[in-house]
Amino acid sequence: MSASSSPPPPPPPPPDDGAGEGSDGSASCGGGGGGGSSLSYGEAEYWDARYVEEGGAPYDWYQRYDALRPFVRRFAPPASRLLMIGCGSALMSEDMVSDGYVDIVNIDISSVVIEMMRKKYFNIPQLQYLRMDVRDMSMFPDDSFDCAIDKGTLDSLMCGVDAPLSAAQMILEVDRLLKPGGVFILITYGDPSVRIPHLNQPGCNWKIVLYILPRPGFTGKIRRHVLDPVPLTERRKLPDGFVPEDPDSHYVYVCEKMQGLTGAGSPTVNHIERQGEE
């Protein structure tokens, strides 16, 4: 199925200034907010109205499954139980079922889109749709999932009020729901300087590896393979002078839930340099 020509989602945070975040961790997302005020992307009312207006037309935020497939297949085998965060009207879960995935729980804060998707996929038992706020997923017990995937939900929360609190609540809930060794795949416009601090909430034990994925339709030359991890400095930032070939690239954080280990696990520049000397 082709992607819908429905109106695009709210404009993402600018990718050239730390995803538009201020010193307090909140985000200033351009467009539609009026006077630079915080937008209501974390509220059900906004999304209910939006999905009513769009009439359930499918739309995939940021990336389609074909581009994300190398990451999903590497880190989450088809037998995995998956949580799709902020599913919206995306085709990704449908595409994953066609690729052999058998248990995908899709959640969204909008009751409107959840009802639409339930009706659309009523005959596909591999897909379940639940109305839920990612900041409170107490319906699920601990260690419920092998993998959680988010493309755009955390960015939306970072465009709303109480952004740091919302981000912390989301990350802690995702951490709670993943089994030890489970993987959180986060697709975002936020670079490491503004996303890793949120991922490394006190109490979370992640091994984080960063990848960069060009936006759909980018025709420039990419020097690295998409599955090549991006080296970080010792301070968990991009190296000085590092500029993605596509300025609107998406950052893909693969976060493995560990026991007794906290922090980013991407290779650092010094580590790579030491490997080259051996």
C-alpha positions as CSV (number, residue, x, y, z in Angstrom):
1,M,0.0,0.0,0.0
2,S,1.2,3.5,-0.7
3,A,1.5,6.2,1.8
4,S,-1.5,8.5,2.1
5,S,-1.5,12.0,0.6
6,S,-3.4,13.2,3.7
7,P,-2.1,16.3,5.5
8,P,1.3,15.7,7.1
9,P,1.7,15.6,10.9
10,P,2.7,18.7,12.8
11,P,6.1,20.0,11.7
12,P,8.9,18.3,13.6
13,P,11.4,20.2,15.8
14,P,14.1,21.9,13.8
15,P,16.9,19.3,13.4
16,D,19.8,21.8,13.4
17,D,19.5,23.0,17.0
18,G,19.1,20.1,19.2
19,A,15.5,19.3,18.1
20,G,14.4,22.8,19.1
21,E,14.7,22.2,22.8
22,G,15.3,24.9,25.3
23,S,17.5,24.8,28.4
24,D,14.6,23.3,30.4
25,G,14.2,20.4,28.0
26,S,11.0,21.7,26.6
27,A,10.6,22.0,22.8
28,S,9.7,24.9,20.7
29,C,8.0,23.4,17.7
30,G,7.3,25.7,14.8
31,G,4.0,26.0,13.0
32,G,0.5,25.8,14.2
33,G,1.2,27.0,17.8
34,G,0.8,30.7,17.4
35,G,3.3,33.0,19.0
36,G,5.7,30.2,19.9
37,S,3.4,28.8,22.6
38,S,3.5,25.2,23.6
39,L,1.4,22.9,21.4
40,S,-1.1,20.3,22.6
41,Y,0.5,17.3,20.8
42,G,0.4,15.3,24.1
43,E,-3.3,15.7,24.5
44,A,-6.0,13.4,23.3
45,E,-8.3,16.2,22.2
46,Y,-5.8,17.5,19.6
47,W,-5.4,14.0,18.0
48,D,-9.1,13.1,18.2
49,A,-9.9,16.3,16.2
50,R,-7.1,15.7,13.8
51,Y,-8.1,12.1,13.0
52,V,-11.7,13.1,12.6
53,E,-10.6,15.7,10.0
54,E,-8.4,13.2,8.2
55,G,-11.1,10.5,8.2
56,G,-8.7,7.7,9.0
57,A,-6.5,8.1,6.0
58,P,-3.2,6.2,6.6
59,Y,-0.1,8.2,7.4
60,D,3.3,7.0,8.6
61,W,5.4,9.4,10.7
62,Y,9.0,9.9,9.7
63,Q,9.7,6.5,8.1
64,R,7.9,3.5,6.6
65,Y,8.6,-0.1,7.6
66,D,10.7,-0.8,4.5
67,A,13.3,1.7,5.7
68,L,13.1,0.5,9.3
69,R,13.1,-3.2,8.5
70,P,16.8,-3.7,8.9
71,F,16.7,-2.4,12.5
72,V,13.4,-4.2,13.4
73,R,14.5,-7.6,12.0
74,R,17.9,-7.4,13.6
75,F,16.7,-6.4,17.1
76,A,13.2,-7.9,17.3
77,P,12.6,-11.4,15.7
78,P,9.2,-12.0,14.2
79,A,8.2,-14.1,17.3
80,S,8.7,-11.1,19.5
81,R,5.8,-9.5,21.4
82,L,5.9,-5.9,20.2
83,L,4.5,-2.6,21.5
84,M,3.8,0.0,18.9
85,I,3.7,3.4,20.7
86,G,1.5,6.2,19.2
87,C,0.4,4.0,16.3
88,G,-1.9,6.6,14.8
89,S,-3.1,5.5,11.4
90,A,0.3,4.2,10.2
91,L,0.7,1.2,8.0
92,M,3.8,0.0,9.7
93,S,2.1,-2.7,11.9
94,E,0.2,-4.0,8.8
95,D,3.5,-4.2,6.9
96,M,5.2,-6.0,9.8
97,V,2.4,-8.7,9.9
98,S,3.0,-9.2,6.1
99,D,6.7,-9.7,7.0
100,G,5.9,-12.4,9.5
101,Y,5.3,-10.7,12.9
102,V,2.6,-12.3,14.9
103,D,1.9,-10.2,18.0
104,I,1.8,-6.4,17.8
105,V,0.0,-4.4,20.4
106,N,-0.7,-0.9,19.1
107,I,-1.5,2.0,21.5
108,D,-2.5,5.6,20.9
109,I,-3.9,8.4,23.1
110,S,-6.7,9.0,20.5
111,S,-9.8,6.9,21.0
112,V,-10.9,8.1,17.5
113,V,-8.0,6.6,15.6
114,I,-8.0,3.4,17.8
115,E,-11.6,2.8,16.9
116,M,-10.8,3.4,13.2
117,M,-7.9,1.0,13.3
118,R,-9.9,-1.7,15.2
119,K,-12.5,-1.6,12.4
120,K,-9.9,-1.6,9.7
121,Y,-8.0,-4.6,11.0
122,F,-10.8,-6.6,12.8
123,N,-9.8,-9.7,10.8
124,I,-6.1,-9.6,11.5
125,P,-5.6,-11.4,14.8
126,Q,-1.9,-10.4,15.0
127,L,-2.8,-6.8,15.6
128,Q,-4.4,-5.4,18.8
129,Y,-5.4,-1.8,19.2
130,L,-5.8,-0.1,22.6
131,R,-6.5,3.4,23.6
132,M,-3.8,4.3,26.1
133,D,-1.5,7.2,27.2
134,V,2.1,6.2,26.9
135,R,2.8,8.1,30.1
136,D,0.6,5.6,32.1
137,M,0.5,2.1,30.8
138,S,-0.4,0.5,34.1
139,M,-2.8,-1.8,32.3
140,F,0.2,-3.9,31.3
141,P,2.3,-5.8,33.9
142,D,6.0,-5.4,34.2
143,D,8.1,-7.3,31.6
144,S,5.3,-7.6,29.1
145,F,7.1,-7.0,25.8
146,D,10.2,-8.0,23.9
147,C,10.3,-4.7,21.9
148,A,8.8,-1.3,21.9
149,I,8.9,1.0,18.8
150,D,8.3,4.8,18.7
151,K,8.5,7.0,15.7
152,G,7.4,10.5,16.7
153,T,5.5,10.1,20.0
154,L,8.4,11.3,22.2
155,D,9.0,14.2,19.8
156,S,5.3,15.1,20.1
157,L,5.5,15.1,23.9
158,M,8.5,17.3,23.7
159,C,6.4,19.8,21.9
160,G,3.8,19.9,24.7
161,V,3.4,21.4,28.1
162,D,5.4,19.8,31.0
163,A,7.7,18.2,28.3
164,P,10.5,17.0,30.6
165,L,7.9,15.3,33.0
166,S,6.0,13.7,30.1
167,A,9.3,12.4,28.6
168,A,10.3,10.9,31.9
169,Q,7.0,9.3,32.5
170,M,7.1,7.7,29.0
171,I,10.6,6.4,29.2
172,L,10.1,4.9,32.7
173,E,7.0,3.2,31.5
174,V,8.7,1.8,28.4
175,D,11.5,0.5,30.6
176,R,9.1,-1.1,33.0
177,L,7.3,-2.9,30.3
178,L,10.3,-4.4,28.5
179,K,11.7,-7.7,29.5
180,P,15.4,-7.8,30.5
181,G,17.2,-7.8,27.2
182,G,14.2,-6.2,25.5
183,V,14.8,-3.4,23.0
184,F,13.3,0.1,22.7
185,I,13.7,1.4,19.1
186,L,13.2,5.2,19.1
187,I,13.1,7.2,15.9
188,T,13.3,10.9,16.5
189,Y,14.7,14.2,15.3
190,G,16.5,14.7,18.6
191,D,20.2,14.4,18.5
192,P,22.1,12.7,21.4
193,S,22.7,15.9,23.4
194,V,18.9,16.2,23.9
195,R,17.7,12.6,23.7
196,I,20.2,10.6,25.7
197,P,19.6,12.6,28.9
198,H,15.9,11.8,28.7
199,L,16.6,8.1,27.9
200,N,19.0,7.8,30.9
201,Q,16.3,8.5,33.5
202,P,17.3,7.5,37.0
203,G,16.3,3.9,37.4
204,C,16.6,3.0,33.7
205,N,19.3,0.6,32.6
206,W,19.9,1.0,28.9
207,K,22.6,0.1,26.6
208,I,22.1,2.6,23.8
209,V,23.4,2.4,20.3
210,L,22.8,5.3,17.8
211,Y,22.2,5.1,14.1
212,I,21.3,7.7,11.6
213,L,18.7,7.2,8.8
214,P,18.1,9.6,6.0
215,R,14.6,10.9,5.5
216,P,12.4,9.1,2.8
217,G,13.2,10.3,-0.6
218,F,16.7,11.7,0.1
219,T,18.7,11.3,-3.1
220,G,22.2,12.4,-1.9
221,K,25.1,10.0,-1.3
222,I,25.3,8.4,2.1
223,R,28.8,7.3,3.2
224,R,27.8,4.8,5.9
225,H,25.5,1.8,5.9
226,V,22.3,2.4,7.8
227,L,23.3,-0.3,10.3
228,D,26.7,1.3,11.0
229,P,26.5,2.7,14.6
230,V,27.3,6.4,14.9
231,P,30.4,7.1,17.1
232,L,29.8,9.4,20.1
233,T,32.2,11.4,22.2
234,E,32.9,10.5,25.8
235,R,30.2,13.1,26.7
236,R,27.7,11.2,24.6
237,K,27.5,13.8,21.9
238,L,28.2,13.7,18.2
239,P,31.8,14.4,17.3
240,D,32.8,17.9,16.5
241,G,32.2,18.6,12.9
242,F,30.0,15.6,12.4
243,V,27.2,16.5,10.0
244,P,24.8,13.9,8.5
245,E,24.7,13.9,4.7
246,D,21.0,14.5,5.0
247,P,20.4,17.5,7.3
248,D,16.9,16.2,8.0
249,S,18.0,12.7,9.0
250,H,16.3,10.8,11.7
251,Y,18.2,9.5,14.7
252,V,17.5,5.9,15.6
253,Y,18.3,4.9,19.2
254,V,18.3,1.2,19.9
255,C,18.1,0.9,23.6
256,E,18.5,-2.5,25.2
257,K,17.2,-3.0,28.7
258,M,20.1,-4.2,30.8
259,Q,20.6,-5.2,34.4
260,G,23.3,-3.4,36.3
261,L,24.4,-1.3,33.4
262,T,23.4,2.3,32.7
263,G,24.3,4.6,29.9
264,A,24.9,5.0,26.2
265,G,26.6,2.0,24.6
266,S,27.5,3.5,21.2
267,P,31.2,3.3,20.4
268,T,33.0,6.5,21.2
269,V,35.4,8.3,18.9
270,N,38.3,7.3,21.2
271,H,37.2,3.6,21.2
272,I,37.1,3.6,17.4
273,E,40.5,5.3,17.2
274,R,42.0,2.7,19.7
275,Q,40.5,-0.1,17.6
276,G,42.3,1.3,14.5
277,E,45.6,1.3,16.3
278,E,45.4,-2.3,17.3
